[in-house]
Amino acid sequence: FPVTIAHSLLVAADEFGVFCPAHDLEFLAVLNKLYDCPPLYFETRRTRENPSHIINPQMTILAGAQPNFLAMTMPEEAWGMGTTSRLTLIYASTPVKLDIFAKTDNRSHLRKHLIAGLESMSELYGEMTFNDGAKRLIQQWYLVENLAPIPQHTKLQSYLPRRLLNVLKLSMIAAISN
């Protein structure tokens, strides 16, 4: 197998707004570019003397945001330029209720478990394949059911063409996480 060098970039931010300035279309365009995993990312704007080069970048952002924040922070252009089509949004309509008197100070075992899982996943490499059952289900959803149900909200129109790609990526993530 030929060796491929890739550079994984992880942004873990409690709040998306801390990482991504409001209405910064230039920054959102950079995020779009990195999401698509170009063979080379080259930037001179911020560091003219020493241009930045990243070979095979792949970027993951894990951040929290409230729906109203996204609506206010993301300009209309961001919804149409494909930024939101690159997001996997997880939404809960009802808040999670926790035992307010439970002891939650010692979460170190959860952190160790999470880090061990991430370290294990980082060792994986090579081609991923889909078994015949998965191929049948995906083909059925794509060719027969036309990716139903299809979101109708106008702000999700740029998301629609990426739905199949997002399902394939989420399937790979699910397979790796098991």
C-alpha positions in Angstrom: 0.0 0.0 0.0 1.3 3.5 -0.8 1.8 5.6 2.3 -0.5 8.7 2.6 0.4 11.5 5.0 -2.6 13.2 6.4 -2.8 15.9 9.1 -5.9 15.7 11.3 -7.0 18.9 12.9 -9.3 18.8 15.9 -11.1 21.8 17.3 -12.9 21.0 20.6 -14.7 24.1 21.8 -17.3 24.4 24.4 -19.0 27.0 22.4 -18.9 27.4 18.6 -19.0 31.1 18.9 -15.7 31.2 20.8 -14.1 29.5 17.8 -16.0 31.1 14.9 -16.5 34.8 14.9 -20.0 36.0 14.0 -20.5 36.8 10.3 -16.9 36.0 9.3 -17.5 34.6 5.8 -13.8 34.4 5.1 -13.2 32.2 8.1 -16.2 30.0 7.1 -14.8 29.6 3.6 -11.5 28.3 5.1 -13.5 25.8 7.2 -15.4 24.7 4.1 -12.1 24.2 2.2 -10.6 22.2 5.1 -13.7 20.1 5.5 -13.4 18.9 1.8 -9.9 17.5 2.6 -7.9 19.1 -0.2 -4.5 17.5 -1.0 -2.8 20.7 0.1 -4.0 23.7 2.0 -1.9 26.9 1.5 -2.5 30.2 3.3 -0.5 33.4 3.1 -3.0 36.0 4.4 -2.2 35.7 8.0 1.5 35.0 7.7 2.9 36.6 4.6 6.6 35.9 5.6 6.1 32.2 6.3 3.1 30.8 4.4 1.3 28.0 6.0 1.1 24.6 4.2 -0.9 21.7 5.4 -0.7 18.4 3.4 -3.9 16.4 3.3 -5.7 18.3 6.0 -8.8 16.7 7.6 -10.7 18.8 10.1 -13.1 17.9 12.8 -14.9 20.4 15.0 -16.8 19.4 18.1 -18.6 22.3 19.6 -21.8 23.3 21.3 -24.2 25.9 20.1 -27.7 27.0 20.8 -30.1 27.1 17.8 -30.8 30.8 18.3 -27.1 31.5 18.4 -26.6 29.7 15.1 -29.5 31.6 13.6 -28.0 35.0 14.7 -24.3 34.2 14.1 -24.4 32.5 10.7 -25.3 35.0 8.1 -27.7 34.1 5.3 -24.7 33.6 3.0 -23.3 30.9 5.3 -26.5 28.8 4.9 -26.2 29.1 1.1 -22.4 28.7 0.7 -22.5 25.2 2.1 -21.1 25.8 5.6 -24.2 24.3 7.3 -24.3 21.4 4.9 -21.0 20.4 6.3 -22.3 20.4 9.9 -23.8 17.4 11.7 -26.3 19.1 14.0 -27.5 17.2 17.0 -30.6 18.7 18.6 -32.6 17.8 21.7 -36.0 19.4 22.0 -36.2 18.6 25.7 -33.4 19.2 28.1 -31.6 16.3 29.7 -32.5 16.0 33.4 -29.7 15.1 35.7 -29.6 14.2 39.4 -28.6 17.6 40.8 -27.4 15.9 44.0 -25.3 13.3 42.3 -21.5 13.4 42.8 -20.0 14.3 39.5 -16.6 15.5 40.7 -14.8 12.3 39.7 -15.1 11.9 35.9 -11.5 10.9 35.4 -12.5 7.4 34.5 -14.7 8.7 31.7 -11.9 10.9 30.4 -9.5 8.0 30.4 -12.0 5.8 28.5 -12.6 8.5 25.9 -8.9 9.1 25.4 -8.2 5.4 25.1 -10.9 5.1 22.5 -9.6 8.0 20.5 -6.0 6.7 20.7 -7.3 3.3 19.4 -9.2 4.9 16.5 -6.1 7.0 15.6 -4.2 3.8 14.9 -6.7 2.7 12.2 -5.8 3.1 8.5 -6.6 1.7 5.1 -9.6 1.4 2.9 -13.1 1.1 4.5 -15.6 -1.1 2.8 -19.3 -1.6 3.2 -20.8 -5.1 3.6 -23.5 -6.2 1.2 -26.3 -5.5 3.7 -25.2 -1.9 4.2 -24.8 -1.4 0.5 -28.3 -2.7 -0.1 -29.8 -0.3 2.6 -27.9 2.7 1.3 -28.8 1.9 -2.3 -32.5 1.5 -1.4 -32.5 4.8 0.5 -30.7 6.6 -2.4 -32.1 5.1 -5.6 -35.6 4.0 -4.5 -36.6 6.2 -1.6 -34.7 9.3 -3.0 -33.2 10.1 0.4 -36.6 10.4 2.1 -37.6 12.2 4.2 -36.2 15.3 2.6 -36.0 18.5 4.8 -38.1 21.3 3.4 -36.7 24.2 5.3 -35.2 26.8 3.0 -32.0 27.2 5.0 -31.3 23.5 4.5 -31.3 23.6 0.6 -27.5 23.6 0.4 -27.5 20.6 2.8 -29.6 18.4 0.5 -26.9 17.5 -2.1 -24.5 16.4 0.7 -26.9 14.1 2.6 -25.7 10.9 1.0 -22.0 11.8 1.6 -22.9 12.7 5.2 -24.6 9.3 5.7 -21.5 7.5 4.4 -19.2 9.5 6.7 -21.4 8.9 9.7 -21.5 5.2 8.9 -17.7 5.1 8.9 -17.7 6.9 12.2 -20.2 4.5 13.7 -18.2 1.5 12.5 -14.9 2.9 13.9 -16.5 3.8 17.2 -17.7 0.2 17.9 
